[in-house]
């Protein structure tokens, strides 16, 4: 959502590809996408609630609590996504859509399918308190990273993987991946 809005505001033709609730929060999501110039032609409106995230700051770091049980973004099925997105130059995947089932498997399969036709960017946006099976999630991300052209992680996410930035670059800058971005909060980006 945020990536689509920013890219569109920067002038890139952009579409959002995911189901959105028919509730008032879903209406606000669709309206925000449209105001930013993002195409909603691939948005399927569904009769499930919008997931909510509660954010608090602790010593400058964001902490999250999610309410997503039965939500539009958690119960994504393959029939709610297009078979193909013609003329797509870059497909961006990430966040909690890759954590909870069935959306995690649905978006993983969609990313792998899209990787056959376009560049892929993965930003796992790891929220460890939300992940029930860390090993399974690491395996899913490793599979997706093999199909990614761009991988973006924070320094905290590297810690979750147990890697330094150099180790991550050595591990993931092979095969298809040509860019690994590590954000370090106020300390910048590598």
ABEGO torsion letter per residue (X at the ends): XAAAAAAAAAGBBBBBBBBBBABAAAAAAAAAAAAAGBBAAABBBBBBBBBBBBBBBBGGBBBBBBBABGBAAAABBAAABBABBBGBABBBBEEAAAABOAAAAAAAAAAAAAAAABBBBBBAGBBAAABABAAAAAAAAAAAAAABABBBBBAAAAAAAGBBAAAAAAAABBEABABBBBBAEAAEBX
